[in-house]
Amino acid sequence: MLTAMEARELAGAGPTPEERVEIVTAAIREAAMAKKRKLALEDTFWVRDAYENTADYQKACDILKGLGYKVSFFYEERQFVDMYTIVEW
């Protein structure tokens, strides 16, 4: 089956920042239930858009921060580059 989000991506309009946060909050709930206090977001949006600091990324971060989360971007260059967004609560 094709979800509405997948159909939007196929049509060329990716998920909105609000929809991306909605997806992440489900993952945050799962991590919190497992007694974790932070989550590394490694989806393309949370890596590529974070690195490019796009307006959509900034808006998604603002939404998370408005909900009380701490949001940061991790970047480390060694043999390979590690980068992702970290959400803490």
Buried (B, 14 or more C-beta within 10 A) or exposed (E): EEEEBEEBEEEEEBBBBEBBBEBBBEEBEEBEEEEEEBBEBEBEBBBEBBBEEBEBBEBBBEBBEEEEBEBEBBEEEEEEEEBBBBBEB
